[in-house]
Amino acid sequence: MNRRDLFKQMVAAAAVTAAGELVPGVSFGATPKVDSINGLTWKKAPCRFCGTGCGLLIGISNNRAVAVKGDPASSVNKGLCCVKGYHSVMALYGADRLTKALVRKNGTLVPVPINEALDLVASKLKENIAQHGKDSVAIYGSGQWTIPDGYCASKLFKGAIGTNNVEGNARLCMASAVTGFMTTFGLDEPMGCYEDIDNADVFVLWGNNMAEMHPVLFSRMLERRQQATGTLIVDLATRTTRTSMAADRSILFLPQTDLAIANAIAHELIRNNWLHSTFLQRHVSFHTGKTNIGYGTQDKFAFTDEPKTIDFAAYKKALEEYTPEKVEKLSGVPAREIRFLASLYGDPKKRVVSFWCMGMNQHTRGTWIQNLVYNIHLLTGKISTPGNSPFSLTGQPSACGTVREVGTLTNRLPHGEVTDPHAREMAAKIWGVPVSNIAPKPTLHTVEMFRALDRGDLKMIWIQVTNPMVTMPKTTRYRDGLKKDGRFVVVSDVYPTPTTDVADVVLPSAMWIEREGMFGNSERRTQHWEKMVDPPGEAMSDTWQLIEVARRMGHGKLFPYKPETHIKEIWEEYRQFHHGAAHEMASYDELRSRPGIMWPYVKGKETKWRYNPKYDPAAKPGDTHHFYGKPDQKAWIWFRPYEPAAESPDKEYPFWLNTGRVVEHWHTGSLTRRIPVLHQAMPAAYVELHPNDAKKFNVKNGDRVRLTSRRGTIVLPALIDRRGRPPEGQVFVPFFDEHKLINELTLDAFCPISKQPDYKKCAVRVEKAV
């Protein structure tokens, strides 16, 4: 049975009864009612959907996960889950689960013993390195990698093989957050924590549909509003969503103009003297960089910023053109609304949290917009205190813990940049390799990695825990590139996907609670879980796959870990990179005993607010703040101008295309579409249109609509005012449906600083399909 028929059968035959079990017809797992089952063993685990890090209790019976409930001991979700969390264990039991290794022979993937497949992966790595050099091979992982997965991948490729061709799909979702933090503070990851929600008076959501993307945190926000009179939620977005409907104020802006809006808010703060002058004098310096920096649409695009220090007067002068009236004409946001936003940030009696996720990250000026929102908090001193926080949320369970902290990006190591000799020396010492093994320059970021495969510069790629043939922008180019002669593709996954379809080797992976691991969530919280059930067939954890291949390549001395204790051994080795008050991490035994621990974790105490000496042991006492990440010991305010999107609507392609997620599904749907209740609730992708645009095209709900960009075309059913409403001249399409590949239409333009693509803005033509 092919996957399309399988998904259709799920909708037709798989229904959840009142007892929580499936009707006959499809052998998918289900989550029975907790109260109806006695004698379960309950074990803790973080949810593996999104980056919130909700704590779950998993009910185990007869080597099977059969029930889920929220963990009341978890400070993240306090016993609450979203619809994906409550049904999460069902993702383990899809009928087409990969249980055997597959190798392509005579054009067809055929089952082989897993040891044969691992032998082939190791021999192909050695063969390509011998023939084409160490930079001819690469590994592409994920924010769903556990921390041990990512650590072993980095150690194998950067330490043993000696190539920086290591990337994770968080380049597509969180890279701009990283460069935003680094350019403003010199260190990555939020300074606050989820307790900010319980202390804030105002929440400004910058292009962030939290009601669907982070529903548990959104519920906490609604609870705060209910309990604290006067609490305001402001939704600042490019389309009306469920978040907009729940907010106290919904403000729509034209795509890309958030840059101008943020500058206009700063302009108003200065004009009204709504500044924290003492804070600015002691803790802030002012800077500017290059402008007209390009969009990365050409192969081998290179960019290096040139920071220049300026003074406050120069910064104020640069903002003069961003008056609310001028920005209104550009953004469509009335000047009075811009002044209203500025008044919220500028009121010294109001504690403000700014939340954002993909709207600001997937942006051709993603680094800049992060800088500009930090500017607002720094101008007013509303940072690093309870309820005052600029907060970047993550979309994957370990985008922070694995990709950002372990450093599974081409430019990163577990502690610092590959360009930093001290970081390379530390890695060499801990890994037990010559420092010369660790290359001093970054190589290929994600978009350029897949371009290199297409060109033939890269010969072999190992893809783990991600589905790039659905997620890569301009997908057709990169799918065709993987199919070319002379490429060898290895994919580790739990289900067949469009990415396994183009693989030469498929390795069956153990999933989540079928192996032990750790994730790191949005608030710097490391969460451990133990193995709870056995994986099916020959499925093997991604960590152990890497170890087996490393040993077959002759690197066994670097990977001496024992099967029964390897996670503890890897964790204790890895946390050596983070010793010290700025990033100390809890021991393995401490992580096992609690539902997550925030770092820095010093002398048995979590650090909830960084850069504040009252809470942060790394901050020097004697003042309210200490931004110790930058050489000047200050936070940097940047002037960054508005610059247009890489591609805007025109006569031929007059509509904006925006893409994203829905509450029922997660990312490409390879897991959630195999959960019957979620797949039934949202079985296929669609296109949202504004009612006036629908009327113009004579389109009604369910009618077929054709979207065409310069890169591809797609036909989708229309959805009008059933969930969200884009403004006139914009359409929205979710990307979870592998049979409706919207990323064949998107543009592979990216932020030149972070190298993160923009999935929110390209131009399309809209037609009613016959």
Sequence and secondary structure as in RCSB ss.txt:
>XXXX:A:sequence
MNRRDLFKQMVAAAAVTAAGELVPGVSFGATPKVDSINGLTWKKAPCRFCGTGCGLLIGISNNRAVAVKGDPASS
VNKGLCCVKGYHSVMALYGADRLTKALVRKNGTLVPVPINEALDLVASKLKENIAQHGKDSVAIYGSGQWTIPDG
YCASKLFKGAIGTNNVEGNARLCMASAVTGFMTTFGLDEPMGCYEDIDNADVFVLWGNNMAEMHPVLFSRMLERR
QQATGTLIVDLATRTTRTSMAADRSILFLPQTDLAIANAIAHELIRNNWLHSTFLQRHVSFHTGKTNIGYGTQDK
FAFTDEPKTIDFAAYKKALEEYTPEKVEKLSGVPAREIRFLASLYGDPKKRVVSFWCMGMNQHTRGTWIQNLVYN
IHLLTGKISTPGNSPFSLTGQPSACGTVREVGTLTNRLPHGEVTDPHAREMAAKIWGVPVSNIAPKPTLHTVEMF
RALDRGDLKMIWIQVTNPMVTMPKTTRYRDGLKKDGRFVVVSDVYPTPTTDVADVVLPSAMWIEREGMFGNSERR
TQHWEKMVDPPGEAMSDTWQLIEVARRMGHGKLFPYKPETHIKEIWEEYRQFHHGAAHEMASYDELRSRPGIMWP
YVKGKETKWRYNPKYDPAAKPGDTHHFYGKPDQKAWIWFRPYEPAAESPDKEYPFWLNTGRVVEHWHTGSLTRRI
PVLHQAMPAAYVELHPNDAKKFNVKNGDRVRLTSRRGTIVLPALIDRRGRPPEGQVFVPFFDEHKLINELTLDAF
CPISKQPDYKKCAVRVEKAV
>XXXX:A:secstr
  HHHHHHHHHHH  B TTS B TTS       GGG  S EEEEEE SSSSS  EEEEEE SSSEEEEEE TT T
TTTT   HHHHTGGGGGG TT   SEEEEETTEEEEE HHHHHHHHHHHHHHHHHHH GGGEEEEE TTS HHHH
HHHHIIIIIII    EEEGGGGTTHHHHHHHHHHHSS S SS GGGGGT SEEEEES  HHHHSHHHHHHHHHHH
HHSTT EEEEEESSB HHHHHSSEEEE  TTTHHHHHHHHHHHHHHTT   HHHHHHHEEEEE   S     STT
       EEE HHHHHHHGGG  HHHHHHHH   HHHHHHHHHHHH TT  EEEEESHHHHSSTTHHHHHHHHHH
HHHHHT  SBTTBEEEE  SSTTIIIIIIIII STTEETTEETT HHHHHHHHHHHTS GGGS SS    HHHHH
HHHHHTS  EEEEES  HHHHSTTHHHHHHHHTSTT EEEEEESS  TTGGG SEEEEB  GGGS EEEE TTSE
EEEE   S  STT B HHHHHHHHHHHTT GGG    TTTHHHHHHHHHGGGG STTT    HHHHHHSS EESS
EETTEE SSTT TTT TTS SSSS   TTSTTSSEEEEE      SS   SSS EEEEEE  TT  TT TTGGGS
HHHHHHS S  EE  HHHHHHTT  TT EEEEE SS EEEEEEE SSS B  TTEEEEES  TTS GGGTS   B
 TTT  B  S EEEEEEE  
